[in-house]
């Protein structure tokens, strides 16, 4: 007896493929939206701080993303947070400038943040750290204060050497991943490595050994 084909299975396979494509499109759309929102926040921060004459630079995962993206967009790993470094003496002026665009200052778990007054969520806040100060008492190194670099959009971002020091100092899992991202595109040069203090150079070797 001749067996009939299994159209239902074929239809199921086709629907599964279509669903996968739709999920991918939705994910890509959500990713693009997040990128736009993230950089809109950064551009707004740049405008209010620059107009107030406050020196700043983007640090953290977003700064890593910017540097890696410039070298190899495929390897760039987007973050959810915006971290910026300013001088401690500029904090009050930054808070005042932020009020003009509807941002307010919050201090949560020892972290200074600028948040949207209407949607005061830590996840969408700008987290502030202070140049030449340790983020935590247990940190080996303070936040470096090297001159920032300009992106083509005019945003000021910490140089790679400073980011490497900061990531090796905090040394959480995501920091080690960011070190791997920078290293994978050749941004951690021998000169940067040689300038590290011995404890941080040892951590860099640990990260490389775990790859």
N, C-alpha and C positions, 0 to 999 in steps of 0.2 A: 504494500500500500504506500502510495506516495505521500511523503510528509509535507505538510504545508510550511511555508516560511514563517518566521516569527515576526510579523509586522509590528506587534506591540513592543517587542524588545527594541526594534529599530527606531520606533517612534520615541521610546523612552530614552534611548541613547541620544537621539536628536534633541529632545527636550533638555536633557542633562547638559549637552553642549551649549544649547542656547542660554540656559540658566547660568552656566559658567561665564559666558560672554557678557551677559547682563550684569552679573556680579562684578566682573572685572571693570566694566564701564562705570558702574556706580562707585566702585572703589577709586577708580582713576579720577572721577568727578569730585569725590569727597577729598581726595588728596590735593587736587588743584585748588579747591575751595579753601582748604586749610593753608596751603602755601600763600594764597592771596591774602587771607586774613592775617597770617603771621607777618608778612612783609608790610601790610598796611599799618599794623601796629608799630612795627619798627620805623617806618617812614614818619609816622606821627610822632614817635618819640624823638627821632632825629630833628624834626622841625621845631618842636617845643624847646628842646635842650639847646639847639643851635641858636635859636632866636634869643634865648636867655643867656647866651654866652657861656654855657656849661660844657666843659670837656667831658667826653664820654667815649666808650667803645663797646661794641657788642662782644660778649664773651660766651662761654658755654657751648652747648650743642649746636646752636644756630650759627655761631662763628665757625665751628668745625664744618658744618654743612656748606657754608659759603665758600670756604677755602677748597674743600674737596670738590664741590660742584664746578668751580673754575678750572680745576685740573681734569676731572672726569665725572660728568654729570651722573653717569650710571651708578657710580659708587657712593654718591652723596646720600646720607641717611638723615631724613628730616626729623626734627624734634618738635615737641609740643610747646616748649617754653621759650621765652625771651629773657635773656640775662644781659644786664648791662653793668659796666663798672664806671663809677664816678668817684670824685674826691669826697671825702667825708664832709668837708666844709661847704660843699655845694648841695648837700641834701635838702636843706630848707628851701633854697632857691628852686631846686628841681620839683619839690612838692608844690610850691606856689605856681610854677609854670604849668604843671600838670593839671592843676585845678581849672585852668582856662579852657581845657578841652574835656572836662568832665571826669577826670581821673582823681582819685583820692589816695592818700597814703595809708597803708596798713602795715603793721608789724606782726607777723605770724610765726610762731616757733623760732623767734630770733632772727627772722628774715624780713628785711624791708622790701615792700612791694608798692607798685603803683597799679591800682586796679580801676576798672570802669565803675563809676559810682552806681550806675543802674544795674550792672551785672558783676558784683564784686566777687569774682571767683578767682581763687589762687591759680587755677589752671590757665587762665587767660591773662594773668598779670604780667607785668614787667618786674622781674626780680633784680634787686640792686645789690651789688657787692662794692666794696670800697678799695680803691687803689692804695697799695702799700700797706694794707692791713690783711691779717689772716682771717679767712672766712670763719674758721673755728679755732679754738685754742689748741686743738690737737694737730692742726695743719703744720706741715714742715716749712712751708714757704708762704709769704704774703702774696697778694694779687700783684703781678708785675705792672709797671707803669711805663712801658716802652711806647713810643709814638704809635698811634693807630694807623691802619692802612685804609685807603678809600676804595670802596667798590665802585663799579661803573654807575650805580644808582646814587652815589654820593654818601652812602652809609659808611660810618666809621667802624672798623672791626679790628679786634686785637690781632697782632701778628702771630704767625704759627708758633714761633718760639715761646711766646707768652702762654698760648693755649696749651702747649705741651707741658709746661711747668705746672699750670693750673690743674690739668687733667691728672698728671702723675701725683700731684699733691693730694687731691680729693680721693682719687683711686677707688671709686665705687665701680661696680660692674659696668655701668654705662660709660664711665670715664675711660675704662680700659678698652671698651669697644670703640670709642672715639679715637683713642690712640692708634688702634689697629686701622681705622679708616684713614687717618692722616698718613700713617706709614705705608699703607697699601698703594698710595698714589705718589710716593716718593717725597712727601713734604717734610718728613723728619730727616733732615740732612745730617751728615757727620758733624758739621759745625754746631748745629743745634744740640746734638747729643753730647758733644765734648764740653759744651758750656753748662750742662746740667750739674748740680751738686751730686756727690756720690750716692746719697740715698735715692734720688730720683733716677739717676742713671741705672741703678740696680732694679728699680721698678720697671723701667723701660725694657731691660733685658728679660724680666719675668713675663711681661706682656708678649714680647716677641717669641719667647720659648713656648708660650701656650697656643700660638697660632697653628 
